[in-house]
Amino acid sequence: KPPVIIWEVEHVAKFLDAVREDPLFPLWWLIALRGLRRGEAVAVRGTDLDAVDRELTVQRQLMIVDGKMHLGPPKSDAGVRTLALDEFTNHLLSKQRQWQRDRFAGTERNPPGYLFPPPDGRPIRPDWLTHRFHALVRKLGLPPVRLHDLRHGAASLAGAAGVELKVIQHDLGHSSAVTTADTYW
């Protein structure tokens, strides 16, 4: 296993501030602060958001197998989960959903309703997202970390904020609190 390397709070803040105008800002937010895996984040659909109850359901992931993209369930059964959203995240995702609907209204593009599609309407490839992240990190002069390390950072930030281990376990989609504790503490 590669070592868990995370950014300091200042690095996360600098990254999110710098990508605030990036069309993928809500996706970066979900990974950096809510701990979604990259394949889960790119597979989020507008129908996964319940803006009234402020919840986001994670129920699928996009992955690359033998160079081809495949849609499947999350990494484990525990990966299928519903996240409670704070007001800002709910607003951010609601705006993204409306933008996505407006952008593709009356077209045949993006029939599944992916929340973060490029202009052609196809889902974002997880490997492309990783390359995009590394390019942004280099451009911003931030310490090099893997995209997956943002997920680790989200768990550490939640722990530092006093969030209970069981809640962090659930939000990350871990099947066991032992996995969460062994990885992050």
C-alpha positions in Angstrom: 0.0 0.0 0.0 1.3 3.5 -0.8 1.7 5.7 2.3 -1.1 8.0 3.2 0.1 11.5 2.4 -2.3 14.4 2.9 -2.2 18.1 2.4 -2.4 20.5 5.3 -5.6 22.5 5.7 -3.9 25.5 4.0 -3.1 23.4 0.9 -6.7 22.1 0.6 -8.0 25.7 1.0 -5.5 27.0 -1.6 -6.5 24.3 -4.1 -10.2 24.8 -3.7 -9.9 28.6 -3.8 -7.8 28.4 -7.0 -10.3 26.1 -8.7 -13.4 28.0 -7.7 -14.1 29.0 -11.3 -13.2 25.6 -12.7 -16.3 23.9 -14.2 -15.3 20.9 -12.0 -15.2 22.8 -8.8 -18.2 20.9 -7.3 -16.5 17.6 -8.1 -13.2 18.8 -6.5 -15.2 19.9 -3.5 -16.8 16.4 -3.1 -13.5 14.6 -3.3 -11.5 17.0 -1.1 -14.1 17.5 1.6 -16.5 14.6 1.4 -14.0 11.9 0.4 -15.6 10.5 -2.7 -13.4 8.2 -4.8 -12.7 9.6 -8.2 -14.8 6.9 -9.9 -17.7 7.6 -7.6 -17.5 11.4 -8.2 -17.5 11.1 -12.0 -20.5 8.7 -11.8 -22.7 11.0 -9.8 -26.0 11.8 -11.6 -28.4 14.6 -11.1 -31.0 12.0 -9.8 -28.5 11.1 -7.0 -29.1 14.5 -5.4 -32.1 15.0 -3.1 -31.8 18.8 -2.6 -34.9 18.9 -0.4 -33.5 16.5 2.2 -30.0 17.6 1.5 -28.6 14.2 0.6 -26.4 12.7 -2.0 -26.6 9.0 -2.8 -23.4 7.3 -4.0 -24.4 4.1 -5.8 -22.1 3.6 -8.7 -18.6 4.2 -10.0 -16.9 4.5 -13.3 -13.7 2.6 -13.7 -11.1 1.9 -16.4 -10.6 -1.8 -17.2 -8.3 -2.7 -20.0 -8.4 0.8 -21.3 -12.2 0.9 -21.5 -14.7 2.7 -19.2 -17.1 0.5 -17.2 -20.0 1.5 -15.0 -20.4 -0.6 -11.9 -21.1 -0.6 -8.2 -18.8 1.1 -5.7 -15.8 -0.8 -4.4 -17.7 -2.6 -1.6 -21.3 -3.0 -0.5 -20.6 -0.3 2.1 -19.7 2.0 -0.8 -23.4 2.4 -1.6 -24.3 5.1 0.8 -26.3 8.3 1.3 -24.4 11.4 2.5 -26.0 14.2 4.5 -25.0 17.5 2.9 -24.3 20.8 4.5 -26.1 23.8 3.1 -23.2 25.0 0.9 -22.5 21.6 -0.7 -26.3 21.1 -1.3 -26.5 24.5 -3.0 -23.3 23.9 -5.0 -24.6 20.5 -6.3 -28.1 21.9 -7.0 -26.6 24.7 -9.1 -24.5 22.1 -10.9 -27.6 19.9 -11.6 -29.5 22.9 -13.0 -26.5 23.9 -15.2 -26.2 20.3 -16.4 -29.9 20.2 -17.3 -29.9 23.5 -19.0 -26.7 22.6 -21.0 -28.1 19.4 -22.4 -31.8 20.3 -22.7 -33.2 19.3 -26.1 -30.1 17.3 -27.0 -29.3 13.6 -27.1 -26.2 14.2 -25.1 -25.8 13.0 -21.5 -28.9 10.7 -21.4 -27.8 9.3 -18.0 -27.8 12.8 -16.5 -24.2 12.7 -15.2 -23.6 15.8 -13.0 -20.1 16.5 -14.3 -20.1 15.8 -18.1 -17.8 17.5 -20.6 -19.4 19.3 -23.6 -20.0 16.1 -25.5 -22.1 14.7 -22.7 -20.1 11.6 -22.1 -18.9 10.9 -18.5 -15.5 12.0 -17.5 -12.9 9.3 -17.6 -11.4 8.7 -14.1 -7.9 8.6 -15.5 -8.4 11.9 -17.2 -9.5 13.4 -13.9 -6.3 12.2 -12.3 -4.2 13.9 -15.0 -6.2 17.1 -14.7 -5.7 17.1 -10.9 -1.9 16.6 -11.2 -1.7 19.4 -13.8 -3.6 21.8 -11.5 -1.3 20.8 -8.5 1.8 21.5 -10.6 0.4 24.8 -11.8 -0.5 25.9 -8.3 2.9 24.9 -6.9 1.3 22.7 -4.2 3.0 19.7 -2.7 2.5 16.7 -4.9 -0.2 14.2 -3.7 -2.3 11.7 -5.5 -5.9 12.5 -6.3 -6.9 9.6 -3.9 -5.0 11.4 -1.1 -7.6 14.2 -1.2 -10.0 11.5 0.1 -7.6 10.7 2.9 -7.4 14.4 3.7 -11.2 14.6 3.9 -11.2 11.8 6.5 -8.4 13.5 8.5 -10.2 16.9 8.3 -13.4 15.2 9.5 -11.6 13.5 12.4 -9.9 16.8 13.4 -13.3 18.4 13.4 -14.6 15.9 15.9 -16.7 13.8 13.6 -17.3 10.3 15.1 -15.3 7.4 13.6 -18.5 5.6 12.6 -19.8 8.6 10.6 -16.4 8.9 8.8 -16.5 5.2 8.1 -20.0 5.5 6.6 -19.2 8.7 4.6 -16.1 7.1 3.1 -17.9 3.8 2.3 -15.7 1.6 4.4 -17.1 -1.7 5.5 -15.4 -1.5 8.8 -14.4 1.2 11.3 -11.2 -0.8 11.8 -10.3 0.0 8.1 -11.0 3.7 8.7 -9.1 3.8 12.0 -6.1 1.8 10.6 -5.8 4.0 7.6 -6.3 7.4 9.2 -5.2 7.1 12.9 
